[in-house]
């Protein structure tokens, strides 16, 4: 592979985010292709046995096995790192592989984690079920209140883990405050930034140590492939995360990496258009439903905080109706918006978290998280907002709202 200017950090440092999303990390073969090449290979050959030995010893640059390195995957990792403002990035097969790896690579028996209460259902399974099996204690806090992180700290606390905005309650965490608390105590702060992506929010600039992503969501953005990513310092990625991922193997395929590379080219355009449309839809729903949770609207209790640390508030928000029956009735009445538990898609999608994404969470814990039976989560896509309003209008009327 012939490395171009996009691999030189002294040059890319001057590029703006939209340029980095298209050209960052680009490497070209001798053929001079303009679109990134897809290297569908599991292994690599060596000219001499000594070359293989030198590569495995870390004495010679080059690929050894696609569980560890792949040219297409490396281009994606460099591009995400550039967008994030991180020294390094490591991708994974899925978003949950990223979340699992970023916790297990640094936590051991006897360690303690402080985690935000509002989180994706599988993330709560990690903190509430998986980690305790390995002797890792977790304290769940309301991440909207920085003081709760302070109060939860113990001498053995090793990490803070939280989402902002959170899935699906749209809780917003004060990144500067919480990450500052962690840094003062030598605790690693891990931020799940999947709802915003670095196009709208860059936690590392606000004091976070590590960011983790489901790149399945806005980074791909068109509902095609699964992918995950973790960003941080070169030392953390190479010496803490990489030993875990290279030996456990949650590897991103070159094909999926190539698809996400194509998705990143339009990320800035998509997420800003979808943010605008989501604000339009949110304002429409605000007068029709009992409660709306949209950080971009002044009615959200943390609206000012969201606007201070985000460029826009993204395409996803939640609202509440009376109960599960009314929520399911509204979903069944939709004609344009799809019933789907995915988010970040270019298509508008709606789901009932209590019976889908958070169905595995016990009812009392769902209540603690704020995931109520009448809650619906909406991903606003790239359709004409007027058509979305028409669909919501008729569906709401169908359930008496």
C-alpha positions as CSV (number, residue, x, y, z in Angstrom):
1,X,0.0,0.0,0.0
2,X,1.2,3.4,-0.9
3,X,0.5,5.9,1.9
4,X,-0.8,9.3,0.9
5,X,-0.9,12.7,2.7
6,X,-3.9,11.5,4.6
7,X,-1.7,9.2,6.7
8,X,0.6,12.1,7.9
9,X,-0.9,13.5,11.1
10,X,1.1,16.8,10.6
11,X,-1.0,17.4,7.5
12,X,-4.4,16.0,8.6
13,X,-4.2,18.1,11.8
14,X,-5.1,21.1,9.7
15,X,-8.0,19.4,8.0
16,X,-11.6,20.1,9.1
17,X,-13.9,17.3,10.1
18,X,-15.8,17.0,6.8
19,X,-12.5,16.6,5.0
20,X,-11.1,14.0,7.5
21,X,-14.3,12.0,7.1
22,X,-13.7,11.6,3.3
23,X,-9.9,11.5,3.0
24,X,-8.5,10.6,6.5
25,X,-6.5,7.5,6.6
26,X,-6.5,6.9,2.9
27,X,-3.9,4.5,1.6
28,X,-3.6,3.5,-2.1
29,X,-2.1,0.5,-3.8
30,X,0.1,0.6,-6.9
31,X,-3.1,0.8,-8.9
32,X,-3.9,4.3,-7.6
33,X,-7.5,3.7,-6.9
34,X,-9.6,6.7,-5.7
35,X,-12.0,4.6,-3.6
36,X,-10.5,2.6,-0.7
37,X,-9.5,-0.9,-1.7
38,X,-11.2,-3.9,0.0
39,X,-8.6,-6.5,1.1
40,X,-10.5,-9.7,1.6
41,X,-7.7,-11.8,2.9
42,X,-7.3,-13.7,6.2
43,X,-3.5,-14.0,6.0
44,X,-0.3,-12.6,4.4
45,X,2.8,-14.2,2.8
46,X,6.4,-13.4,3.5
47,X,9.4,-13.3,1.2
48,X,11.6,-15.1,3.8
49,X,11.1,-17.0,7.0
50,X,13.2,-14.4,8.7
51,X,10.6,-11.7,7.7
52,X,7.8,-13.7,9.3
53,X,9.9,-14.0,12.5
54,X,10.7,-10.3,12.5
55,X,7.1,-9.3,12.1
56,X,5.9,-11.5,14.9
57,X,8.7,-10.1,17.1
58,X,7.6,-6.6,16.3
59,X,10.9,-5.8,14.6
60,X,9.5,-5.4,11.1
61,X,6.5,-3.4,9.9
62,X,3.8,-5.4,8.0
63,X,0.7,-7.5,8.3
64,X,0.7,-10.9,9.9
65,X,-3.0,-12.0,10.2
66,X,-6.3,-10.2,9.7
67,X,-7.4,-10.8,13.2
68,X,-4.6,-8.3,14.0
69,X,-4.2,-6.1,11.0
70,X,-5.9,-5.6,7.6
71,X,-5.3,-2.7,5.3
72,X,-9.0,-1.8,4.8
73,X,-9.6,-2.0,8.5
74,X,-6.6,0.1,9.4
75,X,-7.9,2.8,7.0
76,X,-11.1,2.9,8.9
77,X,-9.4,3.0,12.3
78,X,-7.2,5.9,11.2
79,X,-10.2,7.8,9.9
80,X,-12.3,7.4,13.0
81,X,-9.3,8.4,15.2
82,X,-8.9,11.6,13.1
83,X,-12.6,12.4,13.5
84,X,-12.4,11.8,17.2
85,X,-9.2,13.7,17.8
86,X,-7.7,10.5,19.3
87,X,-4.2,9.1,19.0
88,X,-5.5,5.7,18.0
89,X,-8.6,3.6,17.3
90,X,-9.3,-0.1,17.3
91,X,-12.4,-1.5,15.6
92,X,-14.5,-4.5,16.5
93,X,-17.1,-6.7,14.9
94,X,-20.1,-5.0,16.7
95,X,-20.8,-2.2,19.1
96,X,-21.3,-4.6,22.0
97,X,-18.0,-6.2,21.2
98,X,-16.5,-2.7,21.6
99,X,-18.3,-2.2,25.0
100,X,-17.4,-5.6,26.3
101,X,-13.7,-5.3,25.2
102,X,-13.2,-1.8,26.7
103,X,-14.4,-3.0,30.1
104,X,-12.8,-6.4,30.3
105,X,-9.5,-5.3,28.9
106,X,-8.8,-3.2,32.0
107,X,-11.0,-4.6,34.8
108,X,-10.0,-7.5,37.0
109,X,-11.3,-9.4,40.0
110,X,-11.6,-7.0,43.0
111,X,-12.0,-3.9,40.8
112,X,-14.9,-1.5,40.9
113,X,-16.8,0.2,38.2
114,X,-19.2,3.2,38.4
115,X,-21.8,3.1,35.6
116,X,-24.7,5.3,34.5
117,X,-28.2,4.0,35.1
118,X,-29.6,4.9,31.7
119,X,-28.0,2.6,29.2
120,X,-28.7,0.3,26.3
121,X,-30.1,-3.0,27.6
122,X,-27.1,-5.1,26.7
123,X,-24.7,-2.6,28.4
124,X,-26.7,-3.0,31.6
125,X,-26.4,-6.7,31.2
126,X,-22.6,-6.3,31.1
127,X,-22.5,-4.1,34.3
128,X,-25.2,-6.0,36.2
129,X,-24.7,-9.6,35.2
130,X,-21.4,-10.3,33.4
131,X,-18.9,-8.3,35.4
132,X,-20.1,-9.6,38.8
133,X,-19.4,-13.1,37.5
134,X,-15.7,-12.2,37.4
135,X,-15.6,-10.5,40.8
136,X,-15.9,-6.9,39.4
137,X,-18.3,-4.8,41.4
138,X,-20.5,-2.2,39.8
139,X,-22.3,0.8,41.4
140,X,-25.1,2.2,39.3
141,X,-25.7,6.0,39.5
142,X,-27.9,8.6,38.0
143,X,-25.2,10.0,35.6
144,X,-27.0,13.3,35.3
145,X,-25.7,14.1,38.8
146,X,-21.9,14.4,38.9
147,X,-22.0,14.2,42.7
148,X,-23.2,10.6,42.5
149,X,-20.0,9.6,40.8
150,X,-18.0,11.2,43.7
151,X,-20.1,9.5,46.3
152,X,-19.8,6.1,44.5
153,X,-16.0,6.1,44.3
154,X,-14.0,3.6,46.3
155,X,-10.2,3.0,46.5
156,X,-10.6,0.1,44.1
157,X,-12.7,2.1,41.5
158,X,-11.0,1.8,38.1
159,X,-13.4,3.2,35.6
160,X,-16.5,5.3,34.9
161,X,-18.8,4.1,32.1
162,X,-21.8,6.0,30.8
163,X,-23.7,7.1,27.7
164,X,-24.6,10.6,26.7
165,X,-27.2,11.1,25.4
166,X,-28.3,7.9,26.9
167,X,-30.4,5.1,25.3
168,X,-33.4,5.5,25.3
169,X,-34.1,8.1,28.0
170,X,-31.9,10.8,26.5
171,X,-30.2,11.6,29.8
172,X,-27.3,14.0,29.2
173,X,-24.1,13.7,31.2
174,X,-22.0,16.7,32.1
175,X,-18.8,15.5,30.3
176,X,-16.5,18.2,31.7
177,X,-17.6,17.6,35.3
178,X,-17.7,13.8,35.4
179,X,-14.6,13.2,33.4
180,X,-12.8,15.8,35.6
181,X,-13.9,13.8,38.7
182,X,-12.4,10.7,37.1
183,X,-9.1,12.3,36.1
184,X,-8.6,13.8,39.5
185,X,-8.8,10.3,41.0
186,X,-6.8,8.4,38.4
187,X,-10.0,6.7,37.1
188,X,-10.5,5.9,33.4
189,X,-13.6,7.6,32.0
190,X,-15.3,5.7,29.2
191,X,-18.0,7.4,27.1
192,X,-20.4,5.6,24.8
193,X,-20.8,8.3,22.2
194,X,-22.8,6.3,19.6
195,X,-25.9,8.6,19.6
196,X,-23.8,11.7,18.7
197,X,-20.7,10.4,17.0
198,X,-17.6,12.7,16.7
199,X,-19.5,14.7,14.1
200,X,-21.7,16.2,16.9
201,X,-19.8,15.5,20.2
202,X,-16.1,14.9,20.9
203,X,-15.8,13.7,24.5
204,X,-12.0,13.5,24.4
205,X,-11.9,17.3,24.0
206,X,-14.0,17.5,27.1
207,X,-11.8,15.4,29.3
208,X,-12.8,11.8,28.5
209,X,-10.1,9.1,28.3
210,X,-11.8,6.6,26.0
211,X,-14.8,6.7,23.7
212,X,-16.7,3.6,22.5
213,X,-19.0,3.2,19.5
214,X,-21.5,1.1,17.8
215,X,-20.4,2.1,14.3
216,X,-23.4,0.2,13.1
217,X,-25.4,3.2,13.9
218,X,-24.7,6.7,12.5
219,X,-21.3,5.9,11.1
220,X,-22.6,3.3,8.7
221,X,-25.9,5.1,8.8
222,X,-27.8,3.0,6.3
223,X,-28.7,-0.1,8.2
224,X,-26.2,-2.4,6.3
225,X,-23.5,-3.8,8.6
226,X,-22.4,-4.3,12.2
227,X,-19.3,-2.6,13.5
228,X,-17.8,-1.2,16.7
229,X,-14.9,1.1,17.6
230,X,-12.9,2.2,20.6
231,X,-10.7,5.4,20.6
232,X,-8.1,6.6,23.1
233,X,-4.4,7.2,23.6
234,X,-1.9,5.1,21.6
235,X,-0.8,3.6,24.9
236,X,-4.3,2.5,25.9
237,X,-5.2,1.1,22.5
238,X,-1.9,-0.8,21.9
239,X,-1.0,-1.9,25.4
240,X,-4.4,-2.3,27.2
241,X,-7.1,-3.0,24.5
242,X,-5.1,-4.7,21.8
243,X,-3.8,-7.6,23.9
244,X,-7.4,-8.4,24.8
245,X,-8.9,-8.1,21.2
246,X,-6.0,-9.9,19.5
247,X,-6.4,-12.9,21.7
248,X,-10.2,-13.0,22.0
249,X,-10.9,-12.1,18.4
250,X,-13.9,-9.7,18.1
251,X,-12.5,-8.7,14.7
252,X,-14.2,-6.4,12.2
253,X,-14.4,-7.9,8.7
254,X,-12.7,-6.0,5.8
255,X,-16.0,-5.8,4.0
256,X,-17.8,-4.2,6.9
257,X,-14.9,-1.8,7.4
258,X,-15.2,-0.8,3.8
259,X,-18.9,-0.2,4.1
260,X,-18.4,2.0,7.2
261,X,-15.7,4.0,5.4
262,X,-18.3,4.8,2.7
263,X,-20.8,5.7,5.4
264,X,-18.3,8.1,7.0
265,X,-18.1,10.1,3.8
266,X,-21.7,11.3,4.2
267,X,-21.9,11.3,8.1
268,X,-21.7,15.0,8.5
269,X,-24.4,15.7,5.9
270,X,-26.7,13.0,7.2
271,X,-26.4,13.6,10.9
272,X,-27.0,17.4,10.5
273,X,-30.0,16.9,8.2
274,X,-31.4,14.3,10.5
275,X,-30.9,16.5,13.5
276,X,-32.8,19.3,11.9
277,X,-35.7,16.9,10.9
278,X,-35.7,15.4,14.4
279,X,-36.1,18.9,15.9
280,X,-39.1,19.5,13.6
281,X,-40.7,16.2,14.5
282,X,-40.0,16.8,18.2
283,X,-41.7,20.2,18.1
284,X,-44.8,18.6,16.4
285,X,-45.0,15.8,19.0
286,X,-44.5,18.1,22.0
287,X,-48.1,19.3,21.8
288,X,-49.6,15.9,21.2
289,X,-48.0,13.4,23.6
290,X,-47.9,13.5,27.5
291,X,-44.1,13.7,27.6
292,X,-41.2,14.2,25.2
293,X,-37.5,13.6,25.8
294,X,-35.5,15.6,23.2
295,X,-32.3,17.3,24.3
296,X,-32.6,19.8,21.4
297,X,-35.9,21.2,22.7
298,X,-35.9,23.9,25.5
299,X,-38.4,21.7,27.4
300,X,-35.7,19.1,28.1
301,X,-34.3,19.6,31.6
302,X,-30.7,19.4,30.3
303,X,-31.2,21.4,27.1
304,X,-28.6,24.0,28.0
305,X,-26.0,21.4,28.9
306,X,-26.6,19.4,25.7
307,X,-26.2,22.6,23.6
308,X,-23.0,23.5,25.4
309,X,-21.3,20.2,24.6
310,X,-22.9,19.1,21.3
311,X,-23.0,20.7,17.9
312,X,-26.5,19.4,17.4
313,X,-28.5,16.8,19.2
314,X,-28.9,14.1,16.6
315,X,-31.7,12.1,15.0
316,X,-32.9,10.1,18.1
317,X,-35.2,11.0,20.8
318,X,-38.0,9.4,23.0
319,X,-41.5,10.3,24.0
320,X,-44.1,8.7,26.2
321,X,-47.8,7.7,25.8
322,X,-50.1,6.3,28.4
323,X,-49.0,2.6,28.6
324,X,-47.7,-0.4,26.6
325,X,-51.0,-1.0,24.9
326,X,-51.2,2.6,23.6
327,X,-47.5,2.5,22.5
328,X,-48.0,-0.8,20.6
329,X,-51.2,0.6,19.1
330,X,-49.4,3.7,17.8
331,X,-46.6,1.5,16.3
332,X,-49.2,-0.7,14.6
333,X,-50.9,2.4,13.1
334,X,-47.7,3.6,11.3
335,X,-47.7,3.5,7.5
336,X,-44.3,5.1,6.7
337,X,-42.1,4.8,9.8
338,X,-40.8,1.3,10.3
339,X,-41.1,-0.7,13.5
340,X,-37.5,-1.5,14.2
341,X,-35.1,-1.6,17.1
342,X,-32.2,-0.2,15.2
343,X,-31.1,3.5,15.2
344,X,-28.9,5.7,13.1
345,X,-30.5,4.5,9.9
346,X,-31.3,6.8,7.0
347,X,-34.9,5.5,7.3
348,X,-37.1,6.6,10.2
349,X,-37.6,3.8,12.8
350,X,-39.5,3.5,16.0
351,X,-39.5,0.9,18.7
352,X,-40.9,0.2,22.2
353,X,-37.8,-0.2,24.3
354,X,-39.5,-2.0,27.2
355,X,-40.5,-4.9,25.0
356,X,-37.4,-4.9,22.6
357,X,-34.1,-3.3,23.4
358,X,-34.6,-3.4,27.2
359,X,-36.8,-6.5,27.4
360,X,-34.0,-8.5,29.1
361,X,-33.8,-5.9,31.9
362,X,-35.9,-6.6,34.9
363,X,-39.1,-4.4,35.3
364,X,-37.8,-2.8,38.5
365,X,-34.5,-1.9,36.9
366,X,-36.3,-0.6,33.8
367,X,-38.3,1.7,36.1
368,X,-35.1,2.8,37.8
369,X,-33.6,3.6,34.4
370,X,-36.6,5.6,33.4
371,X,-37.7,3.2,30.7
372,X,-41.4,3.2,31.2
373,X,-44.1,1.1,29.6
374,X,-45.4,4.0,27.5
375,X,-42.0,5.0,26.2
376,X,-41.3,5.0,22.4
377,X,-37.9,5.7,20.8
378,X,-37.8,7.4,17.4
379,X,-34.9,7.5,14.9
380,X,-35.7,10.3,12.4
381,X,-34.4,9.5,9.0
382,X,-33.8,11.3,5.8
383,X,-37.3,11.3,4.5
384,X,-39.2,14.6,4.0
385,X,-40.2,15.7,7.5
386,X,-43.6,16.6,6.2
387,X,-44.3,13.0,5.3
388,X,-43.1,11.9,8.8
389,X,-45.5,14.4,10.4
390,X,-48.4,13.1,8.3
391,X,-47.7,9.6,9.3
392,X,-47.4,10.4,13.0
393,X,-50.5,12.6,12.9
394,X,-52.6,9.7,11.6
395,X,-51.1,7.2,14.0
396,X,-51.5,9.4,17.0
397,X,-55.1,10.1,16.0
398,X,-55.6,6.3,15.7
399,X,-54.8,5.9,19.4
400,X,-56.7,8.9,20.6
401,X,-53.9,11.5,20.8
